[in-house]
């Protein structure tokens, strides 16, 4: 019974992480003025939101395909660590929660995938 529960929690955590990355990718791909300005404020060129969107959407896909889960995990972790570093470097601590939550979702998914 606990094995079934672990698999269910692991799948839910993976799907939540993938959904978060997909949503982030769609928002960044929109390239709205506010999104572009935020990337510039953190020291990136305005078009970097498109690169980030592509990487986030790719992460979402990789996470839900069992053979590529680990690659998605590594890619997503890299994206979120870079986001956290950019936010800290800009001393914009109010924007830390989203990448921290994404990273927490990834760690939860990884924990339950490894323990199952």
C-alpha positions in Angstrom: 0.0 0.0 0.0 2.8 2.5 0.9 4.5 1.7 -2.5 1.3 2.7 -4.3 1.0 5.9 -2.2 4.7 6.7 -3.0 4.1 6.3 -6.7 1.0 8.4 -6.6 2.8 11.2 -4.7 5.8 10.9 -7.0 3.6 11.1 -10.1 1.7 14.1 -8.6 5.0 15.9 -7.7 6.3 15.3 -11.2 3.2 16.5 -12.8 3.1 19.6 -10.6 6.7 20.4 -11.4 6.1 19.9 -15.2 2.9 22.0 -15.0 4.9 24.8 -13.2 7.6 24.8 -15.9 5.0 24.7 -18.7 3.2 27.7 -17.2 6.5 29.5 -16.7 7.4 28.7 -20.3 4.1 30.0 -21.7 4.4 33.2 -19.6 8.0 33.8 -20.7 7.1 32.9 -24.3 4.4 35.6 -24.3 7.2 38.2 -24.3 5.0 40.8 -22.7 6.6 44.1 -21.9 6.6 43.3 -18.2 8.4 40.0 -18.8 11.0 41.5 -21.1 11.6 44.4 -18.6 12.1 41.9 -15.8 14.8 40.0 -17.8 16.6 43.2 -18.6 16.4 44.3 -14.9 18.2 41.0 -14.0 21.0 41.7 -16.6 19.8 39.6 -19.5 19.0 40.8 -23.0 15.2 41.3 -23.6 15.0 38.3 -25.9 16.3 35.9 -23.2 12.7 35.4 -22.1 12.2 33.4 -25.3 15.3 31.2 -24.6 14.1 30.6 -21.1 10.6 29.8 -22.3 12.0 27.2 -24.7 14.1 25.6 -21.9 11.2 25.6 -19.5 8.9 24.0 -21.9 11.5 21.4 -22.8 12.0 20.7 -19.1 8.2 20.1 -18.7 8.3 17.6 -21.5 11.4 15.8 -20.3 10.0 15.5 -16.7 6.9 13.6 -17.8 8.7 11.1 -20.0 10.2 8.5 -17.7 13.3 7.8 -19.8 14.2 11.6 -19.7 13.0 12.5 -16.2 16.6 12.8 -14.9 17.6 15.1 -17.8 14.5 17.3 -17.1 15.4 17.3 -13.5 18.9 18.5 -14.2 17.8 21.1 -16.7 15.0 22.4 -14.5 17.4 22.7 -11.5 19.9 24.6 -13.6 17.2 27.0 -14.8 16.0 27.6 -11.3 19.4 28.0 -9.7 20.2 30.6 -12.4 17.0 32.4 -11.7 17.7 32.4 -8.0 21.2 33.7 -8.6 19.9 36.5 -10.8 17.3 37.6 -8.3 19.8 37.6 -5.4 22.4 39.4 -7.5 19.7 42.1 -8.3 18.8 42.2 -4.6 15.1 41.7 -5.6 14.3 39.3 -2.8 10.6 39.6 -3.2 10.9 37.6 -6.5 12.6 34.6 -4.8 9.5 32.6 -4.0 8.6 31.5 -7.6 12.0 29.9 -8.5 12.3 28.6 -4.9 8.9 26.9 -5.3 9.8 25.5 -8.7 13.0 24.1 -7.2 11.1 22.6 -4.2 8.7 20.9 -6.7 11.7 19.4 -8.5 13.3 18.2 -5.3 10.0 16.6 -4.2 9.6 14.9 -7.6 13.2 13.7 -7.5 12.8 12.4 -3.9 9.7 10.3 -4.7 11.0 9.1 -8.1 14.2 7.8 -6.4 12.5 6.3 -3.4 10.0 4.4 -5.5 
